[in-house]
Amino acid sequence: MNYSLPILPTISTTFIVLSAIFVAIGWGQIRKRNIDAHKKTMTIAGICATIFFIIYMSRTVFIGNTAFGGPDEIKIYYTIFLIFHVTLATTGAVFGLISLISGYKNKLTIHRKLGPITSIIWFFTAITGVVVYLLLYVFYHGGETTSTIKAILGS
């Protein structure tokens, strides 16, 4: 492919992948009972996710979102997949905040129950986010850049 990748979506997708990598590292650390390293690593994961969110929301507000530019015959599948990804991301973000706060406040009963669920949701969020990125910018040329609602539902 002889076109360049858009910088902001590329950077934001990188940060969501980094957050998932740090979550995986943190999960391994807590399994080894390395609580201090776990706390630091999960904080870094949260910071990476926050950087993603700031870039994504800034782009959405100031530039807009890119509509699917691939073939019309697969647009419905992309749309269903995107709705699944957005639902996962929203759930993962809420669970992530609760997991981080409960961990920082030493509410370990909640943290131990919610943490593994949050991690799994976050892994799927990162994976589906990369797929959305690939479909929008790598496999197909992005469509029109427009408001979020138009990008999801079409014109």
Solvent accessible surface area in square Angstrom, and as a share of the most:
residue,aa,sasa,rsa
1,M,164,0.73
2,N,153,0.79
3,Y,63,0.24
4,S,101,0.65
5,L,83,0.41
6,P,43,0.27
7,I,120,0.61
8,L,61,0.30
9,P,12,0.07
10,T,42,0.25
11,I,61,0.31
12,S,7,0.05
13,T,19,0.11
14,T,67,0.39
15,F,49,0.20
16,I,8,0.04
17,V,51,0.29
18,L,62,0.31
19,S,0,0.00
20,A,11,0.09
21,I,83,0.42
22,F,52,0.22
23,V,15,0.09
24,A,48,0.38
25,I,80,0.41
26,G,0,0.00
27,W,70,0.25
28,G,30,0.29
29,Q,39,0.17
30,I,48,0.24
31,R,185,0.68
32,K,171,0.72
33,R,168,0.61
34,N,75,0.39
35,I,109,0.55
36,D,103,0.53
37,A,25,0.19
38,H,20,0.09
39,K,98,0.42
40,K,140,0.59
41,T,12,0.07
42,M,33,0.15
43,T,45,0.26
44,I,74,0.38
45,A,5,0.04
46,G,17,0.16
47,I,93,0.47
48,C,9,0.05
49,A,22,0.17
50,T,72,0.42
51,I,58,0.29
52,F,45,0.19
53,F,118,0.49
54,I,101,0.51
55,I,28,0.14
56,Y,78,0.30
57,M,71,0.32
58,S,45,0.29
59,R,32,0.12
60,T,28,0.16
61,V,101,0.58
62,F,168,0.70
63,I,97,0.49
64,G,7,0.07
65,N,20,0.10
66,T,13,0.08
67,A,14,0.11
68,F,14,0.06
69,G,35,0.34
70,G,14,0.13
71,P,48,0.30
72,D,122,0.63
73,E,131,0.59
74,I,57,0.29
75,K,65,0.27
76,I,104,0.53
77,Y,146,0.56
78,Y,10,0.04
79,T,19,0.11
80,I,104,0.53
81,F,57,0.24
82,L,20,0.10
83,I,87,0.44
84,F,106,0.44
85,H,25,0.11
86,V,66,0.38
87,T,82,0.48
88,L,28,0.14
89,A,26,0.20
90,T,79,0.46
91,T,47,0.27
92,G,1,0.01
93,A,48,0.37
94,V,76,0.44
95,F,58,0.24
96,G,18,0.17
97,L,111,0.55
98,I,76,0.38
99,S,9,0.06
100,L,47,0.23
101,I,91,0.46
102,S,5,0.03
103,G,19,0.18
104,Y,103,0.39
105,K,131,0.56
106,N,115,0.59
107,K,108,0.46
108,L,64,0.32
109,T,96,0.56
110,I,87,0.44
111,H,38,0.17
112,R,149,0.54
113,K,144,0.61
114,L,27,0.14
115,G,16,0.15
116,P,55,0.35
117,I,89,0.45
118,T,13,0.08
119,S,7,0.05
120,I,83,0.42
121,I,25,0.13
122,W,28,0.10
123,F,49,0.21
124,F,110,0.46
125,T,2,0.01
126,A,6,0.05
127,I,104,0.53
128,T,8,0.05
129,G,11,0.10
130,V,43,0.25
131,V,52,0.30
132,V,16,0.09
133,Y,23,0.09
134,L,52,0.26
135,L,34,0.17
136,L,16,0.08
137,Y,20,0.08
138,V,32,0.19
139,F,113,0.47
140,Y,64,0.24
141,H,116,0.52
142,G,32,0.31
143,G,28,0.27
144,E,108,0.48
145,T,63,0.37
146,T,19,0.11
147,S,59,0.38
148,T,41,0.24
149,I,117,0.60
150,K,102,0.43
151,A,7,0.06
152,I,38,0.19
153,L,124,0.62
154,G,18,0.17
155,S,138,0.89
